[in-house]
Amino acid sequence: MRPWQKLLLTLLAMLIASFAAGRLWRLAFDTPLPSYLAGMAGGLAAIPVWELLRWINKK
């Protein structure tokens, strides 16, 4: 897998995780999710996705 494909998939996972965290936060607390928490959710989602893609690339 090319590096730009890994990057694209990782960015997509980050956006989906941030969006999902924002929706869940809004449902739970009825206020917008602070941006630093959305960024943290996206960043934490990116780590396993990047490692999974790296592991798939080795096989």
Phi, psi and omega in degrees: 000135182287152181300323181292331177289319176298317180296317180297315179295322178293317178296321177297317178296321178297315180295318180295317180296318179295318179295315180296319178297320178296319179294315180296321179297316180297320178294322184281319189241353179056034173221159178292149178287130176300144186298326180292329177286324176295319177295321178295319178297316178295317179295319178292330177286331183290327184298306180293329179295314180298317179293322177297316179295324177293320179294319178296322182293331180288331183281000000 
